[in-house]
């Protein structure tokens, strides 16, 4: 079984420093995903109609066990805090980022399993933020040095807007969509990809209050209206 690895990332998902590896794999990984629905009340019927509003970020909770009794429990004992503190720092503000870092969790090529019906490929990593880090010290030597600890982590998946749009792969032209502009793209090209007709660039321009079809900045978010 592969070791569980935690790699710190900046906002652009570039690696920061060396990954943090745990010596003992957790006994369980608890994933949760929910969908949000709104009640549409219609007079005269028994129950409201449920309308999908939005999805939610996937959450992951796990417990990690740490032990530092390899050198004994006497005067040579090594405090377990040396192994625990790097995980505590994942919820602390980083001076360079001005926020806590993003974290990429990797546990072998099959972690954490399949994602979405559109793909049968295993997802190699779980990008997330650490919401909480609870530390419980369970063993001390006679001098009060902590030797064992259990960390409980609560994490929430982190995906950028562009990553979410790519994974959804919404293709229907009769629904309003959003689109992230890529380097070198213009409105006629986007219109052709979205609607099959480059002349529909005027529809996009009008929807987004754009006066120049070619003055687009990479990363800009456009609304693509329905054409029917």
N, C-alpha and C positions, 0 to 999 in steps of 0.2 A: 504494500500500500504506500502511495506517495505521501510525503509530508505536506502538511498544510502550510502555505506560504502567504505572507502578507507583504505586498509591495506598495510603498507610499507613492502617490502620483501628484503632479501639479494639476492646475485647472485644464491644461491641454492634454492631460493624461500621459505626460512624460514621467519616466521613473525618477524617483528621488532616493539616492542612497542605495544600500543593499537591502534585499528582502529580509523580513523577519520570519524565521521558521520555528515551528513548534516541535518539541520532541515527542509529544503524545497527541495522536489524532483524537479529536472529540468523539464521544460515543454516539452523538446524534447531531444532525444539522436540521434545523427547523425552518422551512421556507413557508412564506405566506403571500398570497396574491389575492387581491379583491377587485371587484368592479363596482362602480357607483351608479345607482339608478335613482331616478326621481319619480315620485307618484304624480300621475296626471289624473286629476279628479274629474270625472264626468258624471253629471247628475243622472240618476235613474238606474245606475248599474251597481252591482254588489261590491265590486272592488275596483280600486284605481288601476289605470293602465301604467305599466312600468316602462319608462323610457331611459335608455342608456345615456349617461351623461359623460363619463370619462373613466379611464382605468386608474390604476394606482401603482405606485412603485412597489416592487417586490421587496419583502423584508426577510432577513435571515437572523436567527438567534442561535448561539452556540456557547458551550462552556469549554474552557481550556484549563488543563491541569498542569501545574509546574512544581518541580521538586528539585531541591539543591542539596540533597544529602549525600551526593557522590563522595564528598570529602569528609563525611561523618557529620556528627552533630555537636562536636566539641568546639574547642577554641579555633580550629581551622575551618569551621563551618562557613560556607559562603551564603550570604543573604539571597533569598529567592527574589527579592525586589529587583535585582539586576536583570532578571528575565521578565519580570512583570512590567517594569516601567516603560519599555518601548511600546507596549500596547496602550498604556495610559496616555502616552503622548499622542495617540491617534485622535483623541478628542480635545486636545489642547490646540490653541491658535499657533500656527507656524509664523514666525517673523517675516519670512519671505512672501508667504501667500496671503497673510492677513486673515486667514481662515484655517480651520483644521484641514489636513490634507485629504485628498481622495485616497481610496485604498483599493487595490486589486487583489482579490483572493484567488489563489490557484491551488488546486488539489488534483493533480493528474489530468490526463487528457479528456476524461469524461465528466469533469466537474463543471457546472452543477447539473449536467444532463441536457436534454433537448430543449430548444426554445422555439416556440411558435410552430404553427402547422406548416408554414412555408419552408421550413428547413428541417432536414434530418441530420444535420451535422451537430456534433456535441459542441457546447459552448466552453471554450478553454479557460474562462475566467469570469469572475463576478466583480464588477466595478461598483463601489459603494461608498457611502459615508458612514462613519461610526457614530451612532446616535448616543450610545451610553456604554460605559465600561465600569462594571462593578467588580471590585476586588475583595476576595474573602481569604484571609490568611488562616490556615488550619493547623499549623505546627510551628512551635518555637523551641529553641534550645534553652538551657537554663539561664543563659545570659540575655534572653529576649530577642535573639536573632530569628527573624522569620525564615522558615525552611520550606514550607509548602504553601501553595496558594491556588485558588480556583478563580478564574476570570470569567465573567458572564458578559458577552458582547451582544449588543443589539445594533443591527446594520440595516441600511436602506439602500437599495440599488440606485446607482447614479448613471443616467444616460442623457446625453445632450439632445437638444431639439432635433438636430440633423440625424443623429443615430436613431431616434424614435421614428422619424418620418421614413427613413430607409427600411426599418424593420416592419412598419405597417404596410408599405408598398400599396398605398391606396391608388387604384387605377381608374375608378369609375368617373366619367366626365360629367355625370348628372348630380354630383355632390360637391359642395364647397370643400376645397382642400387647401393646405398650406404647403409652400415649397421654399427650400433654402437654395439661394442662388450660388452656383459654383463658379470658379475662376473661368473667365472667357465666355460666359454665357450672355445672351441677350434675349429680349422678349420674343422675337420671332422664333428663335430656337426653342425656348421654353414652351411657347404655344404649340409648336409642332409636336414636341414630345408629349404634351398633356392632352391635346385635342386632335392631333393628326393634321392640323392646318396652321401654317405659320401666320396666316392672315388674322388669326384670332388674338394676335398680340394686343390689338386695340381693346379687347375685352379685359385683358389683364391690366393694361395700363389704366383704363378707366376705373376699375375696381380698386386699384392701389394708388390712384391720384398721381400717376407718373406722366411727365411731359416728354421725356426722352427715352425711346425704346432701347437705346444702347448704353445708357448711363446707369448701369447696375453695379453694385458693389458685392463682391463675394461675401457670403454669409448673411445677406439681406433676406428677410422672410417675406414672401409674397402670398397673397390670398388668390387662389385660382377658383373663380366662381363657376357654377354649373352653366352649361351652354344650352340646356333644354328647359 
